[in-house]
Each structure stands twice: as structure tokens, then as C-alpha cells.
Amino acid sequence: MALSFFKRGGGNDERAEMSFIDHLEVLRGHLFRSVLAITIGAILIVVYRDFVVKRILLGPTHSDFPTYGVLCRIGRYLNLEKALCMKGLSIQMQSTGVANQFSTFISVMLIGGIILAFPYIFWEFWRFIRPALTKKELKNTRGVIFWVSVLFFIGVAFGYFVIAPYTLNFFGNFQLDENIENRWTIASYFDTLIPLVLGSGLAFQLPLLMILLAKIGIVSASYLRRMWKYAVVIIMIVAGVITPGPDVISQMTVAIPLLLLYGVSILLTRRIDKRKAEEEKEWS
């Protein structure tokens, strides 16, 4: 049985029917190249293993981590030194299993490879769905690979330099009793750090997600404006979960960028609504 698909090669190519098996064959090629890109990224992680582990992954545990100095200077300027100054973590890491360090490093290789290869992975995904788009849709999505990649890396940087230090310092300094010592396993440390960083990278895709939903008619600028109160509540809850410290400063540090992204989403969807209204007017 054959299904109708677009022939690979872009929106301007002549359309042709492809069988379902042929379509899966094309998909397999995209997946294979994506896996190859992740493998190359993982090899780079292995080559620079010492730098990646000591200076990047364990960076937030060091007192000379860049975030601590910057926040401390801002705190002194605003007379909020107590709220903003952090000094890193004095926690001894440990491994409690025979292969724990090795399995943790395999996970680090995989996640690091995905982060490094993200623009290429998304490019392969875009090449796969591009033939199904009309010329008008291709024009409206021009530059999508660039913006998705930029927002992803900005989000990853925000998660690493802002969210991760706050979260790790809170858990590192939290004690039920002074006789209870915090001693983390290396696996639990990475299991906490990596979702924060990747989650921030995905969260920063919010404007592009709103643009997509606006183009297919699910949301509009007026709808997002009506829902802003609920959005503020949800964002503050998310900020409270990400930064479980009791102070408002840390929560606002996380919430403000997310609120700005929501505001940017409203501005972008308003442009889309205006363009749709003009097209409908011309059509009528």
C-alpha cells in the first residue's frame, strides 16, 4: 500500500508519491546522520574529558565559578549581598557502585553529544518535514534552524550559570540537623544538574512554540494577553520548584527571563495575527 508523500528535496521540487517504506528509508537516513553527529560530539567530550568534568560539570561546586563572583558584585551594589552571594559547595562526592563512575560518564558523553550536535539534529529534522510544507509556510519559517539553536543554547547557558548554582547551593547547604552531613553520589549530582540545563534549553523555545501555535490557529495574541495572569502564576510556581530556596531574589532571577519570553511570545503572535487579518482582508 502506498501513501502520498512529497519527494525529498525542498518545497520547490516537483512533488511525487513515495511509498511508506521509501518514506521510512528516508527517515532512517536522517536518524543515522543525527546519531553520527551525536557520536562525534561524544568523542569530543572524551577527548576533553578532564576539562568537561572538572571545569564544566563540577564547575558550580567551585568557589571560583563565574556566577558567584558576578552575583556577589551585584548584591553588594544593591545591598543584597546576603541574598545573592554564594560561595560554592564544600561537599565530598562519592561513588557507591563498582561501575557507577563509568556509567555516569557514558551518560555525560551522550548528553554532551546531543547538546553539541543539537543544531545539526534539528537541521536533519527540518530536512525531513520540509517537503511537506507549502512555499508560503517555508517562507514564514525562514531562519527557524538559527533561532531554535540560538534559543536552545541561551537556555542551556541560563540553566547552567543561573538555575544550577541556586539549586545546588540550596540542597548543598540544607540540613535537617547539624549532625547530618551532606554527601552526594556523583550519579545523583549529574541527575540533578543535567535536567536543569536541558530543561532550560527546551523552556527557551517558548516563543517559537507560540509562533507555531499561532500560525495553525490554536492561540492568538489576545488569548495570551487574557491568560497572562495565569501564566505569571505558573511561571512563579516553576521558578519556586527550580530554585527551592526561601528567598524571593533567587525565584525572581529565574522567573523574570521566563516572563520576558512570554511577553516576546505575545509580540510575535500579534504580528502573525495582523498578517493573517491582512491576508483575509485581501482574500475577501
Residue frames relative to the residue before (quaternion, step in Angstrom):
aa qw qx qy qz dx dy dz
M 1.0000 0.0000 0.0000 0.0000 0.00 0.00 0.00
A 0.2302 -0.7887 0.5608 0.1024 3.55 -0.90 0.93
L 0.1912 -0.7458 0.6282 0.1119 3.53 -1.16 0.74
S 0.4702 -0.6927 0.4747 0.2714 3.55 -1.09 0.69
F 0.0838 0.7701 -0.6246 0.0990 3.55 -0.70 1.15
F 0.5329 -0.6009 0.4809 0.3516 3.50 -1.33 0.23
K 0.5060 -0.6282 0.4973 0.3195 3.49 -1.08 0.70
R 0.5231 -0.6465 0.4485 0.3275 3.56 -0.96 0.86
G 0.5557 0.6375 -0.4375 0.3054 3.54 -1.16 0.62
G 0.6883 -0.4963 0.2925 0.4410 3.60 1.18 0.05
G 0.6770 -0.5437 0.3384 0.3627 3.50 -1.30 0.46
N 0.6873 0.4921 -0.2921 0.4473 3.60 1.10 -0.49
D 0.5401 0.6275 -0.4085 0.3843 3.57 1.24 -0.18
E 0.5933 -0.5624 0.4392 0.3726 3.52 -1.23 0.43
R 0.4204 -0.7254 0.4904 0.2377 3.55 -0.86 1.01
A 0.0210 0.7838 -0.6197 0.0362 3.52 -1.13 0.73
E 0.5169 -0.6324 0.4781 0.3230 3.51 -1.24 0.41
M 0.0971 -0.7567 0.6442 0.0542 3.52 -1.13 0.83
S 0.4687 -0.6509 0.5098 0.3110 3.56 -1.05 0.69
F 0.6610 -0.5065 0.3740 0.4082 3.53 -1.28 0.37
I 0.6380 0.5219 -0.3251 0.4636 3.60 1.01 -0.79
D 0.6429 0.5131 -0.3255 0.4662 3.61 0.98 -0.83
H 0.6388 0.5291 -0.3236 0.4552 3.55 1.03 -0.80
L 0.6505 0.5007 -0.3084 0.4807 3.58 1.00 -0.80
E 0.6123 0.5487 -0.3443 0.4532 3.58 1.10 -0.70
V 0.6419 0.5054 -0.3153 0.4828 3.57 1.01 -0.81
L 0.6465 0.5201 -0.3158 0.4603 3.57 0.95 -0.88
R 0.6324 0.5376 -0.3328 0.4476 3.57 0.98 -0.80
G 0.6309 0.5319 -0.3330 0.4564 3.58 1.03 -0.74
H 0.6560 0.4992 -0.3122 0.4722 3.59 0.96 -0.83
L 0.6617 0.5044 -0.3065 0.4624 3.58 0.95 -0.87
F 0.6399 0.5309 -0.3289 0.4478 3.58 0.99 -0.84
R 0.6782 0.4780 -0.2964 0.4730 3.60 0.90 -0.88
S 0.6212 0.5304 -0.3416 0.4649 3.59 1.08 -0.66
V 0.6518 0.4992 -0.3096 0.4797 3.58 0.96 -0.87
L 0.6254 0.5348 -0.3325 0.4608 3.58 1.03 -0.75
A 0.6483 0.5076 -0.3127 0.4736 3.59 0.99 -0.82
I 0.6400 0.5096 -0.3241 0.4749 3.59 1.02 -0.80
T 0.6296 0.5377 -0.3278 0.4550 3.57 1.03 -0.79
I 0.6425 0.5084 -0.3211 0.4750 3.59 0.96 -0.84
G 0.6472 0.5097 -0.3171 0.4699 3.59 0.99 -0.83
A 0.6463 0.5175 -0.3158 0.4634 3.59 1.02 -0.83
I 0.6262 0.5311 -0.3374 0.4604 3.59 1.06 -0.74
L 0.6265 0.5234 -0.3342 0.4710 3.59 1.04 -0.73
I 0.6145 0.5358 -0.3442 0.4657 3.59 1.06 -0.73
V 0.6542 0.5094 -0.3097 0.4655 3.59 0.99 -0.85
V 0.6543 0.5268 -0.3172 0.4401 3.58 0.91 -0.92
Y 0.7791 0.2538 -0.1335 0.5574 3.59 0.96 -0.88
R 0.0983 0.8624 -0.4903 0.0789 3.54 1.10 0.79
D 0.6748 0.5076 -0.3109 0.4363 3.59 0.79 -0.97
F 0.6756 0.4833 -0.2954 0.4719 3.58 0.92 -0.89
V 0.6600 0.5215 -0.3109 0.4424 3.57 0.93 -0.92
V 0.7170 0.4481 -0.2611 0.4657 3.58 0.85 -0.96
K 0.7582 0.4152 -0.2310 0.4466 3.58 0.69 -1.09
R 0.7945 0.3494 -0.1737 0.4653 3.58 0.79 -1.00
I 0.7409 0.3763 -0.2307 0.5062 3.60 1.09 -0.58
L 0.7634 0.3851 -0.2258 0.4667 3.58 0.47 -1.18
L 0.7551 0.3201 -0.1948 0.5380 3.59 0.97 -0.78
G 0.3413 0.7859 -0.4627 0.2277 3.58 1.30 0.09
P 0.6915 0.4899 -0.3089 0.4317 3.65 0.80 -0.90
T 0.6238 0.5340 -0.3587 0.4439 3.62 1.19 -0.24
H 0.6341 0.5436 -0.3278 0.4415 3.60 1.25 -0.29
S 0.5361 -0.6512 0.4383 0.3106 3.57 -1.03 0.77
D 0.6915 0.4646 -0.2834 0.4749 3.61 1.17 -0.48
F 0.2995 0.7517 -0.5266 0.2606 3.60 1.21 0.39
P 0.5637 -0.6630 0.3604 0.3359 3.65 -0.69 1.04
T 0.6189 0.5775 -0.3527 0.3987 3.60 0.97 -0.79
Y 0.6561 0.5407 -0.3267 0.4129 3.58 0.92 -0.88
G 0.6704 0.4961 -0.3006 0.4627 3.57 0.95 -0.83
V 0.6601 0.5100 -0.3072 0.4580 3.58 0.94 -0.89
L 0.6897 0.4764 -0.2871 0.4636 3.59 0.83 -0.99
C 0.6357 0.5319 -0.3354 0.4478 3.56 1.02 -0.73
R 0.6499 0.5002 -0.3193 0.4748 3.60 0.98 -0.79
I 0.6355 0.5081 -0.3259 0.4814 3.59 1.03 -0.77
G 0.6464 0.5328 -0.3142 0.4468 3.57 1.00 -0.83
R 0.6477 0.5020 -0.3247 0.4723 3.59 0.97 -0.77
Y 0.6539 0.5218 -0.3139 0.4490 3.58 0.98 -0.83
L 0.7580 0.3644 -0.1897 0.5065 3.58 1.02 -0.83
N 0.4325 -0.7022 0.4453 0.3486 3.58 1.32 0.07
L 0.5393 0.5798 -0.4140 0.4489 3.56 1.06 0.83
E 0.1455 0.8480 -0.4999 0.0996 3.54 1.13 0.68
K 0.6541 0.5327 -0.3187 0.4322 3.57 0.97 -0.85
A 0.7013 0.4789 -0.2654 0.4564 3.57 1.03 -0.82
L 0.7808 0.3827 -0.1771 0.4610 3.58 0.97 -0.85
C 0.6419 0.5501 -0.3412 0.4110 3.60 1.06 -0.58
M 0.0179 0.7655 -0.6421 0.0378 3.55 -0.94 0.99
K 0.2829 -0.8054 0.5092 0.1092 3.55 -1.04 0.76
G 0.6322 -0.5207 0.3518 0.4533 3.59 1.15 0.30
L 0.4990 -0.6594 0.4891 0.2774 3.55 -1.33 -0.07
S 0.1841 -0.7645 0.6085 0.1065 3.54 -0.97 0.88
I 0.3302 0.7438 -0.4971 0.3011 3.55 0.77 1.13
Q 0.3592 -0.7269 0.5488 0.2035 3.53 -0.91 0.95
M 0.2944 -0.7556 0.5605 0.1681 3.57 -0.68 1.10
Q 0.0489 -0.8001 0.5974 0.0244 3.55 -1.15 0.58
S 0.2502 -0.7274 0.6170 0.1663 3.52 -1.32 0.38
T 0.1995 -0.8382 0.5026 0.0707 3.57 -0.60 1.14
G 0.7217 0.3847 -0.2489 0.5189 3.59 1.24 0.05
V 0.6559 -0.5331 0.3585 0.3963 3.56 -1.18 0.53
A 0.8152 0.2297 -0.0959 0.5229 3.58 0.81 -1.00
N 0.3156 0.7943 -0.4814 0.1942 3.61 1.21 0.25
Q 0.6795 0.4844 -0.3037 0.4599 3.58 0.85 -0.92
F 0.6547 0.5092 -0.3196 0.4581 3.58 0.98 -0.80
S 0.6846 0.4750 -0.2961 0.4669 3.60 0.84 -0.92
T 0.6183 0.5314 -0.3425 0.4669 3.58 1.08 -0.67
F 0.6677 0.4918 -0.3103 0.4648 3.58 0.95 -0.81
I 0.5894 0.5478 -0.3697 0.4647 3.61 1.08 -0.61
S 0.6489 0.5048 -0.3109 0.4769 3.59 0.99 -0.84
V 0.6337 0.5282 -0.3200 0.4658 3.57 1.02 -0.83
M 0.6313 0.5307 -0.3237 0.4637 3.58 0.99 -0.82
L 0.6840 0.4954 -0.2888 0.4509 3.56 0.87 -0.99
I 0.6903 0.4655 -0.2824 0.4764 3.60 0.81 -0.99
G 0.6519 0.5140 -0.3156 0.4596 3.58 0.97 -0.82
G 0.6387 0.5235 -0.3189 0.4652 3.56 1.04 -0.78
I 0.6447 0.5149 -0.3215 0.4646 3.58 1.00 -0.81
I 0.6568 0.5105 -0.3160 0.4563 3.60 0.92 -0.87
L 0.6840 0.4843 -0.2914 0.4612 3.58 0.87 -0.93
A 0.7524 0.3938 -0.2054 0.4864 3.57 0.98 -0.84
F 0.3424 0.7915 -0.4704 0.1869 3.61 1.23 -0.04
P 0.6658 0.4900 -0.3446 0.4449 3.68 0.74 -0.84
Y 0.6737 0.4850 -0.3074 0.4652 3.58 0.95 -0.83
I 0.6206 0.5394 -0.3439 0.4534 3.61 1.01 -0.78
F 0.6824 0.4696 -0.2968 0.4752 3.57 0.89 -0.89
W 0.6009 0.5530 -0.3569 0.4536 3.58 1.09 -0.67
E 0.6508 0.4973 -0.3164 0.4785 3.61 0.96 -0.81
F 0.6314 0.5198 -0.3279 0.4729 3.58 1.01 -0.78
W 0.6586 0.5117 -0.3011 0.4624 3.57 0.99 -0.87
R 0.6330 0.5271 -0.3288 0.4620 3.58 1.00 -0.77
F 0.6483 0.5321 -0.3213 0.4397 3.57 1.07 -0.70
I 0.7650 0.3644 -0.2037 0.4905 3.61 0.88 -0.90
R 0.4909 0.7091 -0.4179 0.2855 3.60 1.18 -0.40
P 0.6703 0.5099 -0.3402 0.4184 3.66 0.80 -0.77
A 0.6424 0.5288 -0.3319 0.4444 3.60 1.17 -0.41
L 0.6133 0.5599 -0.3424 0.4395 3.59 1.28 -0.12
T 0.4783 -0.6463 0.5102 0.3052 3.54 -1.17 0.58
K 0.6779 -0.4750 0.3585 0.4317 3.58 -1.27 0.22
K 0.6390 0.5256 -0.3238 0.4588 3.56 1.04 -0.77
E 0.6629 0.4932 -0.3044 0.4739 3.59 0.95 -0.84
L 0.6286 0.5247 -0.3383 0.4638 3.58 1.03 -0.71
K 0.6452 0.5162 -0.3180 0.4649 3.56 1.01 -0.78
N 0.6890 0.4905 -0.2787 0.4549 3.57 0.97 -0.88
T 0.7322 0.3902 -0.2284 0.5094 3.60 1.16 -0.50
R 0.2898 0.7687 -0.5201 0.2336 3.57 1.17 0.45
G 0.8074 0.2492 -0.2011 0.4956 3.59 -0.91 0.91
V 0.3786 0.7609 -0.4705 0.2372 3.59 1.27 0.10
I 0.6239 0.5440 -0.3503 0.4383 3.62 1.00 -0.75
F 0.6491 0.5255 -0.3115 0.4533 3.57 0.96 -0.90
W 0.7253 0.4521 -0.2597 0.4496 3.58 0.77 -1.04
V 0.6139 0.5293 -0.3513 0.4686 3.59 1.02 -0.70
S 0.6782 0.4915 -0.2915 0.4620 3.59 0.91 -0.90
V 0.6554 0.5135 -0.3149 0.4556 3.58 0.92 -0.91
L 0.6830 0.4770 -0.2933 0.4690 3.59 0.84 -0.95
F 0.6241 0.5417 -0.3440 0.4458 3.59 1.02 -0.72
F 0.7142 0.4440 -0.2700 0.4690 3.59 0.81 -0.95
I 0.5956 0.5320 -0.3650 0.4785 3.61 1.11 -0.57
G 0.6605 0.5056 -0.3005 0.4668 3.57 0.98 -0.87
V 0.6333 0.5205 -0.3243 0.4721 3.59 0.99 -0.82
A 0.6602 0.4998 -0.3056 0.4700 3.59 0.94 -0.88
F 0.6472 0.5120 -0.3203 0.4653 3.59 0.98 -0.83
G 0.6611 0.5046 -0.3087 0.4616 3.58 0.94 -0.85
Y 0.6955 0.4852 -0.2722 0.4549 3.56 0.98 -0.87
F 0.7805 0.3721 -0.1891 0.4654 3.58 0.80 -1.00
V 0.7681 0.3350 -0.1887 0.5121 3.63 1.13 -0.47
I 0.7583 0.3963 -0.2388 0.4593 3.59 0.54 -1.15
A 0.6717 0.5254 -0.3108 0.4196 3.59 0.82 -0.97
P 0.6676 0.4924 -0.3405 0.4426 3.68 0.76 -0.82
Y 0.6511 0.5116 -0.3241 0.4575 3.60 0.93 -0.86
T 0.6893 0.4941 -0.2866 0.4456 3.57 0.83 -1.00
L 0.6930 0.4794 -0.2815 0.4590 3.57 0.84 -0.98
N 0.6543 0.5071 -0.3227 0.4588 3.59 0.99 -0.75
F 0.6248 0.5328 -0.3510 0.4501 3.56 1.01 -0.73
F 0.7166 0.4342 -0.2627 0.4785 3.59 0.78 -1.00
G 0.6447 0.5380 -0.3254 0.4347 3.58 1.07 -0.68
N 0.7535 0.3715 -0.1982 0.5049 3.59 1.10 -0.67
F 0.5467 0.6132 -0.4044 0.4019 3.59 1.27 -0.09
Q 0.0518 0.7899 -0.6071 0.0694 3.55 -0.91 1.01
L 0.4075 -0.6815 0.5516 0.2552 3.55 -1.02 0.82
D 0.7815 -0.0129 0.0405 0.6225 3.54 1.13 -0.73
E 0.5639 -0.6337 0.4082 0.3374 3.59 -1.02 0.73
N 0.6381 0.5246 -0.3334 0.4543 3.59 1.19 -0.31
I 0.6176 0.5147 -0.3452 0.4842 3.57 1.31 -0.13
E 0.2104 -0.8041 0.5499 0.0828 3.57 -0.60 1.16
N 0.3723 -0.6982 0.5672 0.2283 3.55 -1.03 0.86
R 0.1460 0.7579 -0.6229 0.1277 3.54 -0.75 1.08
W 0.1778 -0.8371 0.5146 0.0529 3.54 -0.28 1.31
T 0.3965 -0.6308 0.5911 0.3088 3.52 -1.29 0.38
I 0.5950 -0.5850 0.4093 0.3690 3.56 -1.10 0.61
A 0.6271 0.5428 -0.3397 0.4436 3.59 1.08 -0.70
S 0.6727 0.4862 -0.3090 0.4643 3.62 0.92 -0.85
Y 0.6042 0.5564 -0.3529 0.4481 3.59 1.11 -0.65
F 0.7062 0.4431 -0.2653 0.4844 3.58 0.82 -0.97
D 0.6258 0.5368 -0.3378 0.4540 3.59 1.09 -0.66
T 0.6538 0.4705 -0.3060 0.5074 3.58 1.23 -0.38
L 0.6963 0.5017 -0.2746 0.4336 3.57 0.90 -0.96
I 0.7064 0.5075 -0.2880 0.4006 3.58 0.71 -1.08
P 0.6686 0.4748 -0.3399 0.4605 3.70 0.81 -0.73
L 0.6037 0.5533 -0.3624 0.4451 3.60 1.08 -0.63
V 0.6941 0.4773 -0.2733 0.4645 3.55 0.90 -0.96
L 0.6976 0.4535 -0.2774 0.4804 3.59 0.82 -0.96
G 0.6351 0.5419 -0.3294 0.4409 3.58 1.00 -0.78
S 0.6423 0.5090 -0.3191 0.4758 3.57 1.04 -0.75
G 0.6294 0.5388 -0.3335 0.4498 3.58 1.00 -0.77
L 0.6881 0.4572 -0.2761 0.4912 3.57 1.01 -0.80
A 0.6241 0.5530 -0.3416 0.4335 3.61 1.05 -0.74
F 0.6595 0.5170 -0.3084 0.4501 3.59 1.08 -0.68
Q 0.5412 0.5877 -0.4163 0.4341 3.59 1.27 0.14
L 0.3397 0.7907 -0.4629 0.2126 3.60 1.29 0.00
P 0.6733 0.4866 -0.3371 0.4431 3.68 0.75 -0.84
L 0.6725 0.4870 -0.3089 0.4639 3.59 0.92 -0.82
L 0.6178 0.5330 -0.3433 0.4652 3.58 1.07 -0.69
M 0.6587 0.5024 -0.3073 0.4684 3.59 0.97 -0.84
I 0.6110 0.5395 -0.3458 0.4648 3.59 1.08 -0.72
L 0.6583 0.5072 -0.3084 0.4629 3.58 0.91 -0.91
L 0.6767 0.4867 -0.2946 0.4674 3.60 0.90 -0.91
A 0.6396 0.5183 -0.3260 0.4648 3.59 1.09 -0.70
K 0.6662 0.5171 -0.3101 0.4389 3.59 0.96 -0.79
I 0.7270 0.3789 -0.2492 0.5155 3.57 1.08 -0.58
G 0.6011 -0.6551 0.3113 0.3357 3.56 1.29 0.32
I 0.4561 0.6961 -0.4526 0.3202 3.61 1.21 0.26
V 0.7911 0.1113 -0.0568 0.5988 3.61 1.00 -0.79
S 0.1405 -0.7567 0.6303 0.1016 3.54 -1.34 0.28
A 0.6742 -0.4904 0.3551 0.4229 3.56 -1.27 0.27
S 0.6471 0.5175 -0.3237 0.4569 3.59 0.96 -0.82
Y 0.6373 0.5210 -0.3273 0.4639 3.59 1.03 -0.77
L 0.6654 0.4965 -0.3044 0.4670 3.59 0.93 -0.89
R 0.6343 0.5157 -0.3363 0.4676 3.60 1.05 -0.68
R 0.6526 0.5092 -0.3196 0.4612 3.59 0.99 -0.78
M 0.7316 0.4343 -0.2274 0.4737 3.57 1.09 -0.75
W 0.3972 0.7627 -0.4632 0.2146 3.62 1.22 -0.03
K 0.6126 0.5515 -0.3633 0.4343 3.61 1.05 -0.65
Y 0.6655 0.4803 -0.2964 0.4884 3.55 0.98 -0.83
A 0.6223 0.5461 -0.3338 0.4507 3.56 1.08 -0.76
V 0.6303 0.5304 -0.3305 0.4606 3.60 1.01 -0.81
V 0.6542 0.5126 -0.3146 0.4585 3.58 0.93 -0.90
I 0.6704 0.4983 -0.3001 0.4606 3.58 0.89 -0.96
I 0.6608 0.5058 -0.3084 0.4609 3.58 0.93 -0.90
M 0.6534 0.5018 -0.3216 0.4668 3.62 0.97 -0.77
I 0.6243 0.5195 -0.3411 0.4733 3.59 1.07 -0.69
V 0.6441 0.5132 -0.3131 0.4731 3.57 0.98 -0.90
A 0.6551 0.5084 -0.3094 0.4654 3.59 0.95 -0.87
G 0.6532 0.5158 -0.3139 0.4569 3.57 1.04 -0.76
V 0.6490 0.4993 -0.3126 0.4814 3.57 1.11 -0.69
I 0.6727 0.5019 -0.2956 0.4562 3.57 0.95 -0.90
T 0.7764 0.1801 -0.0948 0.5964 3.58 0.97 -0.87
P 0.1243 -0.8644 0.4832 0.0622 3.59 0.24 1.23
G 0.3997 0.7146 -0.4828 0.3107 3.59 1.22 0.22
P 0.5540 -0.6586 0.4019 0.3126 3.61 -1.09 0.62
D 0.6235 0.5726 -0.3551 0.3965 3.62 1.16 -0.34
V 0.5409 -0.6453 0.4516 0.2951 3.54 -1.15 0.80
I 0.5755 0.6224 -0.3766 0.3737 3.62 1.08 -0.72
S 0.6858 0.4787 -0.2967 0.4610 3.60 0.83 -0.94
Q 0.6547 0.5118 -0.3192 0.4556 3.59 0.99 -0.80
M 0.6657 0.4929 -0.3044 0.4704 3.59 0.98 -0.79
T 0.5794 0.5841 -0.3723 0.4295 3.59 1.12 -0.61
V 0.6978 0.4270 -0.2525 0.5168 3.57 1.09 -0.72
A 0.6910 0.5209 -0.2881 0.4099 3.58 0.91 -0.94
I 0.6294 0.5793 -0.3517 0.3803 3.61 0.92 -0.87
P 0.6751 0.4685 -0.3311 0.4638 3.68 0.77 -0.80
L 0.6502 0.5071 -0.3274 0.4614 3.60 1.00 -0.75
L 0.6339 0.5111 -0.3277 0.4792 3.60 1.06 -0.70
L 0.6321 0.5213 -0.3300 0.4688 3.58 1.04 -0.76
L 0.6367 0.5184 -0.3275 0.4676 3.58 1.01 -0.77
Y 0.6310 0.5174 -0.3330 0.4725 3.58 1.04 -0.72
G 0.6471 0.5122 -0.3152 0.4686 3.59 1.01 -0.80
V 0.6291 0.5177 -0.3252 0.4801 3.57 1.04 -0.79
S 0.6200 0.5472 -0.3378 0.4496 3.59 1.03 -0.77
I 0.6406 0.5169 -0.3256 0.4652 3.60 1.00 -0.80
L 0.6605 0.5068 -0.3135 0.4568 3.60 0.92 -0.88
L 0.6793 0.4912 -0.2962 0.4577 3.59 0.92 -0.87
T 0.6721 0.4800 -0.3068 0.4730 3.59 0.93 -0.82
R 0.5934 0.5573 -0.3732 0.4450 3.61 1.12 -0.55
R 0.6271 0.5211 -0.3326 0.4740 3.59 1.05 -0.73
I 0.6506 0.5100 -0.3166 0.4653 3.57 1.00 -0.82
D 0.6400 0.5201 -0.3235 0.4640 3.59 0.98 -0.85
K 0.6505 0.5178 -0.3145 0.4579 3.58 0.96 -0.84
R 0.6549 0.5082 -0.3056 0.4685 3.56 0.99 -0.85
K 0.6413 0.5186 -0.3228 0.4643 3.58 1.00 -0.80
A 0.6465 0.5246 -0.3190 0.4528 3.58 0.98 -0.87
E 0.6490 0.5112 -0.3166 0.4661 3.59 1.00 -0.81
E 0.6556 0.5077 -0.3129 0.4631 3.59 0.98 -0.82
E 0.6566 0.5048 -0.3107 0.4664 3.58 0.99 -0.81
K 0.6263 0.5341 -0.3277 0.4638 3.56 1.10 -0.73
E 0.6559 0.5009 -0.3064 0.4743 3.58 0.98 -0.88
W 0.6483 0.5283 -0.3116 0.4512 3.57 1.00 -0.86
S 0.6909 0.4715 -0.2842 0.4686 3.58 0.93 -0.90
